[in-house]
Amino acid sequence: MAATAGAYEKLKLHITPEKFYVEACDDGADDVLAIDRVSTEVTLTVKKDVPPSAVTRPIYGILGTIRLVAGKENKMLYW
């Protein structure tokens, strides 16, 4: 994992039923932030850990997370 002091400029959001994965897409970056939808645990991982079945879209940053009280998926990431 790359050790950087600044913020990444290019990001992708990968969505699975269990987790959100925020991938850094800058040159040389291999970092991925994994956010568990149920436990809200946040871990730093690498690109190879993102499931190929994930739905992917570009994002420009993360504002935060909120807890939803209804439904099977009670955590949601807003972009």
Backbone as ProteinMPNN parsed JSONL, in Angstrom:
{"seq_chain_A": "MAATAGAYEKLKLHITPEKFYVEACDDGADDVLAIDRVSTEVTLTVKKDVPPSAVTRPIYGILGTIRLVAGKENKMLYW", "coords_chain_A": {"N_chain_A": [[0.833, -1.172, 0.0], [0.498, 2.181, -0.797], [2.224, 4.812, 0.769], [1.13, 7.915, 1.432], [1.006, 11.486, 1.758], [-0.882, 13.202, 0.878], [-4.168, 13.71, -0.623], [-6.052, 11.422, -2.652], [-6.776, 11.833, -6.154], [-8.315, 10.592, -8.116], [-11.011, 8.394, -7.985], [-12.803, 5.286, -7.569], [-15.919, 3.74, -6.966], [-16.828, 0.643, -5.774], [-19.461, -1.584, -5.534], [-20.918, -4.015, -3.51], [-23.171, -6.535, -2.165], [-22.315, -6.889, 0.472], [-20.23, -5.063, 1.081], [-18.834, -1.741, 0.578], [-16.382, -0.58, -1.637], [-13.805, 1.667, -1.945], [-11.777, 2.712, -4.335], [-8.517, 3.891, -4.93], [-7.373, 5.521, -7.752], [-5.21, 6.843, -8.791], [-1.992, 7.207, -10.424], [0.159, 4.55, -9.711], [-1.125, 3.929, -7.348], [-2.462, 1.561, -5.04], [-4.258, 1.303, -3.102], [-7.274, 0.523, -1.35], [-10.234, 1.373, 0.207], [-12.227, -0.386, 2.324], [-15.551, -0.706, 3.279], [-17.639, -2.09, 5.523], [-20.989, -2.973, 5.203], [-22.732, -3.823, 7.235], [-21.427, -4.021, 9.815], [-20.12, -1.604, 9.837], [-17.39, -1.451, 9.861], [-14.257, -0.184, 8.873], [-11.666, -0.75, 6.676], [-8.312, -0.818, 5.371], [-7.301, -1.984, 2.314], [-6.229, -3.814, -0.634], [-6.3, -3.543, -4.296], [-6.678, -6.09, -5.464], [-8.394, -7.363, -3.757], [-10.971, -6.567, -4.293], [-14.08, -7.746, -5.288], [-14.713, -9.213, -8.506], [-17.334, -9.166, -9.34], [-18.488, -6.854, -8.435], [-20.424, -3.855, -8.708], [-19.426, -1.01, -10.447], [-18.542, 2.456, -10.297], [-17.47, 5.797, -11.136], [-16.366, 8.113, -8.623], [-16.108, 11.21, -6.747], [-15.342, 11.817, -4.225], [-15.781, 11.292, -0.652], [-18.374, 12.01, 1.434], [-19.598, 11.142, 3.779], [-21.147, 8.693, 5.979], [-24.383, 7.267, 6.601], [-26.773, 5.918, 8.902], [-29.334, 3.767, 8.108], [-32.548, 2.959, 9.209], [-34.422, 1.112, 8.331], [-34.961, -1.832, 6.309], [-32.968, -4.348, 4.6], [-30.329, -3.662, 4.022], [-28.683, -1.708, 6.0], [-26.782, 0.266, 5.949], [-25.402, 2.976, 4.156], [-23.557, 4.536, 1.624], [-22.923, 7.804, 0.604], [-22.355, 9.586, -2.359]], "CA_chain_A": [[0.0, 0.0, 0.0], [1.299, 3.385, -0.936], [2.175, 5.759, 1.877], [1.071, 9.252, 0.873], [0.613, 12.522, 2.702], [-1.977, 13.964, 0.297], [-5.4, 13.002, -0.968], [-6.118, 10.885, -4.012], [-7.578, 12.663, -7.039], [-9.209, 9.758, -8.91], [-11.582, 7.335, -7.159], [-13.895, 4.458, -8.071], [-16.716, 3.071, -5.948], [-17.255, -0.714, -6.114], [-20.572, -1.895, -4.64], [-21.354, -5.401, -3.373], [-24.182, -6.607, -1.099], [-21.696, -6.897, 1.799], [-19.295, -3.962, 1.331], [-18.465, -0.714, -0.387], [-14.933, -0.483, -1.81], [-13.41, 2.923, -2.565], [-10.456, 2.44, -4.919], [-7.691, 5.005, -5.385], [-6.997, 5.22, -9.138], [-4.053, 7.638, -9.204], [-0.847, 6.416, -10.87], [0.922, 3.883, -8.667], [-1.926, 3.658, -6.145], [-3.02, 0.22, -4.911], [-5.081, 1.36, -1.896], [-8.729, 0.411, -1.42], [-10.913, 1.495, 1.492], [-13.367, -1.304, 2.372], [-16.508, -0.312, 4.307], [-18.616, -3.147, 5.723], [-22.334, -2.394, 5.293], [-23.428, -4.222, 8.459], [-20.685, -3.659, 11.031], [-19.517, -0.284, 9.577], [-15.939, -1.532, 9.986], [-13.524, 0.387, 7.75], [-10.315, -1.307, 6.612], [-7.514, -0.49, 4.198], [-6.92, -3.212, 1.631], [-5.621, -3.574, -1.953], [-7.204, -3.719, -5.435], [-6.978, -7.497, -5.757], [-9.442, -7.818, -2.834], [-12.284, -6.14, -4.764], [-14.687, -8.826, -6.076], [-14.981, -8.838, -9.899], [-18.78, -9.033, -9.53], [-18.943, -5.577, -7.885], [-20.869, -2.788, -9.605], [-18.403, 0.042, -10.321], [-18.812, 3.773, -10.869], [-16.519, 6.811, -10.664], [-16.832, 9.067, -7.61], [-15.21, 12.351, -6.593], [-15.001, 11.981, -2.822], [-16.702, 10.705, 0.321], [-18.861, 13.004, 2.385], [-19.838, 10.486, 5.051], [-22.078, 7.571, 5.956], [-25.53, 7.418, 7.486], [-27.422, 4.66, 9.278], [-30.742, 3.668, 7.738], [-33.17, 2.086, 10.191], [-35.285, 0.109, 7.705], [-34.422, -2.561, 5.178], [-31.91, -5.329, 4.791], [-29.033, -2.98, 3.976], [-28.889, -0.555, 6.861], [-25.706, 1.249, 5.82], [-25.33, 3.469, 2.794], [-22.521, 5.525, 1.358], [-23.368, 8.82, -0.335], [-21.291, 10.149, -3.193]], "C_chain_A": [[0.884, 1.243, 0.0], [1.134, 4.291, 0.283], [2.217, 7.168, 1.29], [0.618, 10.235, 1.937], [-0.602, 13.294, 2.195], [-3.199, 13.105, 0.034], [-5.311, 12.463, -2.39], [-7.049, 11.749, -4.85], [-8.595, 11.869, -7.841], [-9.677, 8.582, -8.056], [-12.646, 6.562, -7.923], [-14.596, 3.836, -6.875], [-17.146, 1.724, -6.495], [-18.294, -1.116, -5.073], [-20.883, -3.384, -4.692], [-22.428, -5.433, -2.285], [-23.59, -6.512, 0.315], [-20.88, -5.645, 2.11], [-19.317, -2.926, 0.221], [-16.939, -0.724, -0.45], [-14.642, 0.827, -2.53], [-11.96, 2.754, -3.012], [-9.767, 3.729, -5.335], [-7.152, 4.645, -6.765], [-5.86, 6.088, -9.647], [-2.917, 6.712, -9.621], [-0.085, 5.845, -9.68], [0.138, 3.533, -7.418], [-2.468, 2.232, -6.186], [-3.997, 0.161, -3.729], [-6.565, 1.262, -2.202], [-9.269, 0.495, 0.003], [-12.147, 0.602, 1.442], [-14.257, -0.917, 3.545], [-17.577, -1.396, 4.391], [-19.991, -2.526, 5.943], [-23.032, -2.701, 6.606], [-22.708, -3.711, 9.703], [-20.139, -2.235, 10.997], [-18.006, -0.282, 9.753], [-15.287, -1.003, 8.711], [-12.104, -0.157, 7.795], [-9.632, -0.847, 5.335], [-7.02, -1.792, 3.594], [-6.306, -2.848, 0.282], [-6.602, -3.956, -3.066], [-7.586, -5.168, -5.681], [-8.075, -8.059, -4.847], [-10.854, -7.392, -3.25], [-12.876, -7.256, -5.627], [-14.979, -8.37, -7.51], [-16.471, -8.642, -10.187], [-19.324, -7.684, -9.056], [-19.386, -4.622, -9.001], [-19.939, -1.597, -9.368], [-18.863, 1.329, -10.976], [-17.768, 4.76, -10.36], [-17.159, 7.685, -9.588], [-15.775, 10.154, -7.459], [-14.837, 12.625, -5.151], [-16.03, 11.289, -1.947], [-17.092, 11.792, 1.3], [-19.085, 12.384, 3.752], [-20.744, 9.289, 4.873], [-23.228, 7.877, 6.883], [-26.092, 6.037, 7.795], [-28.887, 4.746, 8.888], [-31.394, 2.647, 8.652], [-34.028, 0.987, 9.577], [-34.537, -0.619, 6.592], [-33.264, -3.457, 5.541], [-30.528, -4.681, 4.829], [-29.147, -1.692, 4.775], [-27.746, 0.453, 6.831], [-25.64, 1.694, 4.374], [-24.268, 4.543, 2.701], [-23.074, 6.523, 0.351], [-22.197, 9.391, -1.068], [-21.841, 11.261, -4.025]], "O_chain_A": [[1.883, 1.321, 0.714], [0.02, 4.502, 0.762], [3.229, 7.57, 0.715], [-0.064, 9.867, 2.894], [-1.281, 13.965, 2.973], [-3.257, 11.935, 0.414], [-4.577, 12.995, -3.222], [-8.0, 12.33, -4.327], [-9.638, 12.408, -8.213], [-8.864, 7.862, -7.475], [-13.308, 7.103, -8.809], [-13.957, 3.452, -5.896], [-17.76, 1.654, -7.56], [-18.048, -1.007, -3.872], [-21.088, -3.951, -5.765], [-22.584, -4.456, -1.553], [-24.279, -6.103, 1.249], [-20.832, -5.206, 3.259], [-19.75, -3.186, -0.902], [-16.279, -0.863, 0.58], [-15.176, 1.071, -3.611], [-11.044, 2.665, -2.194], [-10.363, 4.565, -6.014], [-6.543, 3.589, -6.938], [-5.572, 6.066, -10.844], [-2.885, 5.551, -9.211], [0.272, 6.574, -8.754], [0.68, 2.901, -6.511], [-2.884, 1.751, -7.24], [-4.504, -0.91, -3.396], [-7.055, 1.834, -3.175], [-8.814, -0.224, 0.892], [-13.025, 0.811, 0.605], [-13.784, -0.81, 4.677], [-18.335, -1.6, 3.442], [-20.14, -1.642, 6.786], [-23.856, -1.904, 7.055], [-23.311, -3.046, 10.546], [-19.734, -1.711, 12.035], [-17.397, 0.787, 9.792], [-15.713, -1.333, 7.605], [-11.419, -0.046, 8.811], [-10.288, -0.528, 4.344], [-6.396, -2.606, 4.275], [-5.905, -1.704, 0.072], [-7.612, -4.612, -2.81], [-8.72, -5.443, -6.073], [-8.628, -9.12, -5.135], [-11.83, -7.811, -2.628], [-12.247, -7.675, -6.599], [-15.446, -7.248, -7.71], [-16.827, -8.011, -11.183], [-20.505, -7.398, -9.253], [-18.801, -4.59, -10.084], [-19.693, -1.218, -8.223], [-19.479, 1.324, -12.042], [-17.235, 4.58, -9.266], [-18.357, 7.963, -9.641], [-14.67, 10.027, -7.987], [-14.094, 13.567, -4.874], [-17.028, 10.764, -2.44], [-16.234, 12.418, 1.922], [-18.803, 13.01, 4.773], [-21.072, 8.911, 3.749], [-23.085, 8.645, 7.834], [-25.901, 5.097, 7.024], [-29.595, 5.673, 9.281], [-30.842, 1.565, 8.851], [-34.333, 0.009, 10.258], [-33.596, -0.081, 6.008], [-32.666, -3.352, 6.612], [-29.659, -5.11, 5.587], [-29.658, -0.691, 4.271], [-27.746, 1.403, 7.614], [-25.803, 0.882, 3.464], [-24.112, 5.36, 3.609], [-23.641, 6.118, -0.664], [-21.152, 9.657, -0.473], [-21.108, 11.873, -4.801]]}, "name": "protein", "num_of_chains": 1, "seq": "MAATAGAYEKLKLHITPEKFYVEACDDGADDVLAIDRVSTEVTLTVKKDVPPSAVTRPIYGILGTIRLVAGKENKMLYW"}
